[in-house]
Amino acid sequence: MNPEQERVNLFFASLVLLLAIFLGAFFSASNLHPDFILVALLVLAFFVDFWKLTFLILVAILWLNWQPALSLEMMALAVLPALSFFGHRFFRGKLWLGVFLAVFFGVLIFYALVDFSFLTVNLRILLQILGADLLFGAIIFLFLNNLFTST
């Protein structure tokens, strides 16, 4: 990798870190809770192989819910990135579109499975969460796309 590419990768890594810190601080103060772990897994499904994704999903589930019983939220967190992994081959030419659709529909399906009334009753909050998730997904996609296409 040339020095220019390394500087660009460092810039995007710094941008992801700053965005995560900013969004975490902002949303903790505003009572919104975006699904950054779900978004990260949905985007990673486009870049890593199946076994790495499976490992990352298991680590995320263990981290979020260390109890032995699987809840509906944890099952959705496991299934949605796996579906994203198997669906990403349809977007080989337009990877950015696949990531956008995976994050958009992944978050909507997650809320539909977990609490369907949230989709209709709290539409403004849902749109804010969806916007934050799409922004975070776009930044992660830019970083990973730059990282994986430059090697």
C-alpha positions in Angstrom: 0.0 0.0 0.0 1.4 3.4 -0.9 1.8 6.2 1.6 -1.1 8.2 0.1 -3.4 5.3 0.5 -2.3 4.8 4.1 -3.0 8.4 4.9 -6.5 8.1 3.4 -7.2 4.9 5.4 -6.0 6.6 8.6 -8.3 9.5 7.8 -11.3 7.3 7.4 -10.4 5.3 10.6 -10.2 8.5 12.5 -13.5 9.7 11.0 -15.2 6.5 12.0 -13.8 6.8 15.5 -14.8 10.5 15.9 -18.3 9.8 14.4 -18.9 7.0 16.8 -17.8 9.1 19.8 -19.9 12.1 18.6 -23.0 10.0 17.9 -22.7 8.1 21.1 -22.4 11.3 23.1 -25.2 13.0 21.2 -27.6 10.1 21.4 -27.0 9.4 25.0 -28.0 13.0 25.8 -31.1 12.9 23.5 -32.7 9.7 24.6 -32.3 8.0 21.2 -30.5 4.7 20.9 -29.4 3.9 17.4 -28.5 0.3 16.6 -24.8 0.7 15.8 -23.9 -2.9 16.5 -26.6 -4.1 14.1 -25.5 -1.6 11.5 -21.8 -2.6 11.9 -22.7 -6.3 11.4 -24.9 -5.5 8.4 -22.1 -3.6 6.7 -19.4 -6.1 7.7 -21.5 -8.8 6.0 -20.5 -7.3 2.6 -16.8 -7.5 3.3 -15.9 -10.5 5.5 -16.4 -14.2 4.8 -19.2 -16.3 6.4 -17.2 -17.7 9.3 -15.7 -14.3 10.4 -19.2 -12.8 10.3 -20.6 -15.7 12.3 -17.9 -15.2 14.9 -18.6 -11.4 15.0 -22.3 -12.1 15.4 -21.7 -14.5 18.3 -19.4 -12.0 20.0 -22.0 -9.3 19.6 -24.7 -11.5 21.0 -22.6 -12.6 24.0 -21.6 -9.0 24.6 -25.1 -7.7 24.6 -26.8 -10.6 26.3 -24.6 -12.9 28.3 -27.5 -15.0 29.5 -28.1 -18.4 28.1 -31.6 -17.8 26.8 -31.9 -16.2 23.4 -34.4 -13.4 23.1 -36.2 -12.3 20.0 -33.9 -9.3 19.7 -30.7 -11.5 19.8 -32.1 -13.9 17.2 -32.9 -10.9 14.9 -29.4 -9.6 15.5 -28.1 -12.9 14.4 -30.4 -13.5 11.4 -30.4 -10.1 9.8 -26.6 -9.9 9.1 -26.6 -13.4 7.9 -29.4 -12.5 5.4 -27.4 -9.5 4.4 -24.4 -11.7 3.8 -26.3 -14.1 1.5 -28.0 -11.1 -0.3 -24.9 -9.1 -0.9 -24.0 -11.1 -4.1 -26.8 -9.4 -5.9 -25.1 -6.0 -5.5 -21.6 -6.8 -6.7 -21.6 -3.9 -9.1 -23.2 -1.4 -6.8 -22.0 -2.4 -3.4 -23.0 1.0 -1.9 -26.6 0.4 -2.9 -26.6 -3.0 -1.3 -25.2 -1.6 2.0 -27.8 1.2 2.0 -30.7 -1.2 1.4 -29.3 -3.7 4.0 -29.1 -1.0 6.7 -32.4 0.6 5.8 -34.4 -2.6 5.6 -32.4 -4.3 8.3 -33.2 -1.7 10.9 -36.9 -1.6 9.8 -37.2 -5.4 10.0 -35.5 -5.4 13.4 -38.0 -3.0 14.8 -40.9 -4.8 13.1 -39.8 -8.0 14.8 -39.1 -6.6 18.2 -41.9 -4.1 18.6 -44.1 -3.5 15.6 -46.0 -0.7 17.3 -42.8 1.3 17.4 -42.9 1.7 13.6 -46.2 3.6 13.7 -46.4 5.2 17.1 -42.9 6.7 17.3 -42.4 7.5 13.6 -40.3 10.6 14.3 -38.0 8.8 16.6 -37.7 5.9 14.2 -36.8 8.3 11.4 -34.1 9.9 13.6 -32.7 6.5 14.5 -32.8 5.4 10.9 -31.0 8.5 9.8 -28.3 8.0 12.4 -27.9 4.3 11.4 -27.7 5.2 7.7 -25.0 7.8 8.4 -23.0 5.5 10.6 -23.4 2.7 8.0 -22.2 5.0 5.2 -19.1 6.0 7.2 -18.3 2.3 8.0 -18.9 1.4 4.3 -16.5 4.1 3.1 -13.8 3.0 5.4 -14.2 -0.8 4.7 -14.6 -0.2 0.9 -11.4 1.8 0.9 -9.6 -0.7 3.0 -10.6 -3.8 1.1 -10.3 -2.4 -2.4 -6.8 -1.0 -1.8 -5.2 -4.2 -0.8 
